[in-house]
Amino acid sequence: MELYLILVVVALLVGVLYYLSRFKKLYGLSATLFQVALNIALVVNYYYNSGINGPNHIIFLVAFFLSAATAPMKQYYIWLPLNILLMSGLMVVEYQNPGFIALTYSDTTSRFIDVFFSYLGIIIFIFIVTMFVRKSYNRQREELIAQSIALEEANQTKNKLLSILGHDLKEPLASLQGYLELLAEFDLDEQEQKEMNAQLLSMTRNTSFMLSNILAWTRTQEHRLHADLQILNVKEALTHVAELAGSISLKKKYPFVSISRAIYA
């Protein structure tokens, strides 16, 4: 009867500790309480389960394995030696005090049956725990691989973006520098100044629009913006890009001018 009560209490305690760790996020407290309850249950079970004549040495081994698997590593020096001290201490007490722990088996057959089923149950328990640990390890390993791949792709995207950004910013800055050098060395008439001012103003506006789009894109990559799906006017969306690229193409005599004109059509 005492063993059944122990099992009921342990089952209830495990349920409470699972709730604390899973839903309340009290991992450290749950692990400590579990180890305390586990060692108390080991001592009580040793006393009520025939001591060294029962399967308690196997149960202590499983408890050692469970402590190594669940206890925080910084507490290893507490719970793992405690398991060894409890088992050895209980054996010494039982050896020095014959009859202190009563034999609960009615005959040899019942003892062998209890040992066998304890062994079978422990094997099943170890197998389940091992499979759970392996599954958790494989899942974390796959997540780390996926994160590594995503990080590599993000790094490549960043490098490409910086390369494109540097190329697109180089031309407006070069044009602005050239214009300022012209103003410093030559006296331009009013018409020439107006034409160059208009070109530079258009180029800086388009460049600013491009930078705003890149900034918005980087925020979406950080999940800081919420996407609002709407119908897109492709002509309006590409106007600024076409104007910027068109001015660069005119300067370099690239064939992009025809594409720019096709967008405006």
N, C-alpha and C positions, 0 to 999 in steps of 0.2 A: 504493500500500500504506500509505503514511504517513497519508493522509486517512482510510482505513478504521480504522486504529488510533486516530486522534484521535476519530472518531465513537464507537467502542466505549468509550473512556475517558470521554468526555463523558456518554454514556448511563449508565454505571455511577455517575459522580459525581452526576448528577441524581437517580438512584434513592436514593443515600445521603442527599443533602440533603433529598429529599422525606420520607424516614423521620425525619430529625432534626427537621424542622419540623412534620410531622403527628403523630407519635407521641411524640416527646421534647419538643415545644413549644419548641424552640430556634430561634425565628424569626429573631432578630437574627444569631446565629452562622451559620445556614443562608444568609441573604441575603448576608452578607459573603463567605463561602466561595464562593458561587455567582458573585458579581461577580469575585472574583479568578480563579476557574477560567475564566470567560467571556473575560476579557481575555487570559489566557494562550493560550486556544484560538484567539482571533482572530489573535494574532501568529504562532502556529505555522501556522495555516491560510493566512495571507497568504504565508508563505515557501514552503509546499509546493503552493500553488494558483496559481502563475504571477503572483503579485503584482498589479500594476495591470492586467495583461492578463486576469485572471480576474474573477469576480463579487464580489471582496472588498469593493469599495466598497458594494455592496448589502447584503452581510452585516454590515458595520460599521453601516449605517443600522438594520438590524433589531436589532442588539445595543444600539444607542442606545435604540431604542424599548423593548426588553425591560428595560434598566436603569431607564428612567423609570417602567416599570410595576411593577417588583418591588423596587427598592431603597428602603430607608427614606428619607424626604424629607430627614432630617438628613444623609444621605450623598450627596445629589445633587451637592454641590460637589466630591466626589471622583470618582465614577464617570462622570458625564456629561462633564466636561472631559477625563478620562483617555481616553475613547473618541475624542474629537476629536484629542487629542495623539498617540495611538498611530497613527491613520490618517495624519495629516499627517506624522508622523515617519518612518513606514515608506515613504511616498511619496518623501520627501526622500532617505532612504538609498538607495532603489532608483534614483532619478534621478542621484544623485552617483556611484553604483557600478554602471554598466551591466554586466550579466551576473552580478551577485551573486545574483539570484533567477532560477532557470532557468525557461524556458517549458516547461510540462508537456504542452502540446497537440501532437499529432502533425501536425495540419493546421488550417486555418481552420474547417472544418466542425465538428470536435470542440469547438473553442472556442465557436462559436455555440450548439451543442447544450448545452454545460455552462452557459453564461450563461442560456439560455432556461429550462432545467429548474431552475436555481437561483432564477430570478425566479418561476417557477410555484410552487415549493415555499415560497418566502418569502411569496407572496400567500396561500397556503393557511394557513400558520402564523399570519400576522397576522389572517386572518379568524377562525381558531379562538380565538386569544387575545382578540380583540375581543368575540366572542360570549360567551366565558366571563366577561369583565369585565362586560359588559352584563347577563348573567344574574345574576351575583353582586350587581350594583348594584340590579337590580330586586327581587331577593329581600330584600336588606337594607331597601330602601325599603318593601316590603310589610310586613316585620316591624316597622319603625318606625311605620307607619300603624296596624297592629294594636295595638301597645303604646300608642300615643297614644289610640286609642279605648278600650282597656281602662283606661287611667289616668283618662280622663274619666268613664267609667262608675263606676270605684271612687270618684272624688271626689264624684260625685252621690250614690252610696250612702252615703258617709261623712256628707255633709251631711244626708241624710234621717235617718240613724241618730242623729246628734247632735240633730236637731230632735225626734225621737220620745223620745230619752233625756231631753232637757231637760224636755219636757212631762210625762213619767211621773215624773220625780224632783221636779218642782215641787209636786205634790199631797201626797206624803208629808211633804216638808219643811214645807209650809204647815200641814198638820195638826199636826205636832210643834210648830211655832212657836205655833200657836193654843192647843194644850194647855198649853204652858209659860206663855203669857200668862194663861190662865185660872187656873193655879195661883198665879201671882204676884198676881192681883187679887181672886180669890174663894176662899172656903173650900168646897171640894167635899166632899160626904159620901163615905163609904167605898165605897158601891155605884157612884156615878158615876165615882169614880176607877178602880175595877176595870173597869168597862165601857170607859172610854176607854183604859186601859192595854192591855186585850185587843185593842182595835181598832188601836192604834198598834203593838203588838207584831206583830200579823198583817200590817199594812201594811209594816213595816220588814223582816220576814222575806221577804215576797213581792218587795219591791224588791231585797233582797240577792240573791235567787234570779235575778231578772231581770238584774242586773248580772253575775252569774256566767255566765249564758247568753251575754250579749253578749261577755264576755271570751273565752269558749270559741269563739264564732263568729269573732272577730277573729284568733284563733290559727289557725283553719282557713284563713282567707284568706291568712295568711302561710305556709301549708304547714308549720306547726310541730306539728300534731297529725295523727295517723293515724286515719282514719275506721273505726269498727268497727260495721258494719251489724247492727242487731238489730230484733226486733219491738217496735214502739212502742205503748204504751198511751196513746191520745190523751187520755182523761179525766185520767189522772195528770199528763200533760205540761202540760195546760192549767189545772190546778187553781190553781196559784199566780198565773198570769196572770188568771184569772177572778176570783179573790178580790181582787186588786189593783184591777182595772178595776171590779169590782162595788162596792167601797167608794167609789171615786171617783164612780161613777154614782149611788149613793145620795145622795152629798153634793150632786151637781149635778142630780139628778132626771133622769138620762139613761135611755133604754130599755135599757141594757146589762144591767140587773138580770135581765131575762127570759132573756137569753142565758146569763148566769152560772147561773141556776137550771136551765136546760136541760142544761148540762154536768154539774151535780151529780146530775141525775136518773138 
